[in-house]
Amino acid sequence: MSAAAARLPDSPAAPPRPRTRPARRDAEDRLEALRWPRRGPVCPHCGSRHAYRMVCVRSGGVRFKCARCRKPFSARRGTVMERSNVDTATWLRVMALYLDDSGRGLPVRVQKLCGVSYKTAWSMVRRLDAAPDDPVLAALRRERGSAPAPAPGCASRPFHHRLP
């Protein structure tokens, strides 16, 4: 048997793996596009549109530094994601679930689909319930063509009182 016959012509070489960006960077880019859709970041301290983008080499986290007031900020500032240890990709997934159906049992679905604890899922859903006018949530609503946020003071989910 010759070497040419031993090689199988039917099996093509494995296709090269496409270079993919890390999920964290994709989520940060998506958050920035939702937060500032037109002309880039706006400083929450002074309102300037001139900011430097800083990317952490080790973690891949993105922060901005205002060129005018020199204060750092991130795209999470002023949203329900501010001061949260949950990563941006998980928050965006939870927001999509919330917009699809914010009925009963949402924390359990978030726990199962996103891989977070029930306590974290409950806390995330409560934050979303408490902030119907969140800028990222509003941008996702506009993008999906969903109904507008409920009026302030109206519960987005029904509240059932216990009878004694």
C-alpha positions in Angstrom: 0.0 0.0 0.0 1.5 3.3 -1.0 1.6 6.5 1.1 -0.9 8.2 -1.2 -3.4 5.4 -0.8 -3.0 5.4 3.0 -4.1 9.0 3.2 -7.8 9.4 3.1 -8.8 12.0 0.5 -12.4 12.3 1.9 -11.3 13.8 5.2 -10.6 17.4 4.8 -8.2 19.1 7.2 -9.8 20.6 10.3 -10.9 24.1 9.5 -9.0 26.9 11.2 -10.7 28.1 14.4 -12.1 31.6 13.9 -10.6 34.1 16.3 -13.3 35.1 18.7 -13.3 38.0 21.1 -13.8 37.2 24.7 -17.4 37.3 25.9 -16.5 40.0 28.4 -15.3 42.4 25.7 -18.3 41.7 23.5 -20.6 42.4 26.5 -18.8 45.6 27.3 -19.1 46.8 23.7 -22.8 45.9 23.6 -23.3 47.8 26.9 -21.5 50.9 25.5 -23.6 50.8 22.3 -26.8 50.6 24.3 -25.8 53.2 26.8 -24.4 55.8 24.3 -25.7 55.0 20.9 -24.7 58.1 19.0 -21.5 59.8 19.8 -19.7 57.8 22.5 -19.3 58.1 26.2 -20.6 61.0 28.3 -19.0 61.9 31.6 -21.6 61.5 34.4 -19.7 64.1 36.5 -19.4 67.0 34.1 -21.3 66.0 31.0 -18.3 66.2 28.7 -18.1 63.9 25.6 -14.3 63.8 25.6 -13.0 60.7 27.4 -10.1 58.3 27.2 -10.8 54.6 27.0 -8.8 52.5 29.4 -8.8 48.7 29.1 -7.3 46.5 31.9 -4.9 44.1 30.3 -5.4 41.5 33.0 -9.2 41.4 33.4 -10.3 43.0 30.1 -12.5 45.5 32.0 -13.2 48.8 30.3 -13.2 52.2 32.1 -13.2 55.8 30.9 -11.4 58.8 32.1 -12.9 62.2 31.4 -10.5 64.6 29.6 -12.1 67.6 31.2 -12.6 66.7 34.9 -10.2 63.8 35.0 -12.6 61.5 36.9 -12.9 57.8 36.0 -16.3 56.2 35.1 -17.7 53.2 33.4 -20.7 52.4 31.2 -22.3 50.8 34.3 -22.5 54.1 36.1 -26.1 55.3 36.6 -27.6 51.9 35.7 -28.9 49.0 37.7 -25.6 47.3 37.1 -23.7 49.9 39.2 -21.9 48.4 42.2 -22.7 44.9 41.2 -20.3 42.0 41.2 -22.2 40.2 38.4 -20.5 40.4 35.0 -22.0 42.5 32.2 -22.8 39.5 30.0 -25.0 38.0 32.7 -26.7 41.3 33.3 -27.6 41.7 29.6 -29.0 38.1 29.6 -31.1 38.8 32.7 -32.4 42.0 31.1 -33.5 40.1 28.0 -35.3 37.5 30.2 -36.9 40.3 32.1 -38.2 42.0 28.9 -39.5 38.7 27.5 -41.5 37.8 30.6 -41.2 39.5 34.0 -43.9 37.3 35.6 -43.8 35.1 38.6 -40.9 32.7 38.8 -38.4 34.9 37.0 -35.6 34.6 39.7 -35.8 30.8 39.3 -35.5 31.0 35.5 -32.6 33.5 35.9 -30.9 31.1 38.3 -31.2 28.1 35.9 -30.3 29.9 32.7 -27.5 32.2 33.9 -25.8 30.0 36.5 -26.1 32.4 39.4 -27.5 31.7 42.9 -31.1 32.2 43.7 -30.2 35.1 46.0 -28.3 36.8 43.3 -31.1 36.2 40.7 -33.7 37.6 43.2 -31.6 40.6 43.8 -31.1 41.3 40.1 -34.8 41.0 39.4 -35.6 43.3 42.3 -33.2 45.9 41.0 -34.9 45.7 37.6 -38.3 46.1 39.1 -37.2 49.1 41.1 -35.7 50.9 38.1 -38.1 50.8 35.2 -36.5 53.9 33.7 -33.0 52.4 33.6 -31.2 53.7 30.5 -29.9 50.3 29.4 -33.3 48.7 29.9 -35.0 51.5 28.0 -32.6 51.1 25.1 -33.3 47.3 25.0 -37.0 48.1 25.0 -36.6 50.5 22.1 -34.5 48.0 20.2 -37.1 45.2 20.7 -40.1 47.4 20.2 -41.5 46.4 23.6 -44.2 48.3 25.5 -42.9 51.3 27.5 -42.1 51.0 31.2 -45.0 51.0 33.7 -45.8 54.3 35.3 -44.0 55.0 38.6 -45.8 53.6 41.6 -47.4 50.8 39.6 -46.1 47.3 40.2 -44.8 45.6 37.1 -45.7 42.2 38.6 -48.9 41.5 40.5 -48.6 41.5 44.3 -50.8 39.0 46.1 -51.8 39.8 49.7 -52.0 37.0 52.2 -55.3 36.6 53.8 -55.2 36.0 57.6 
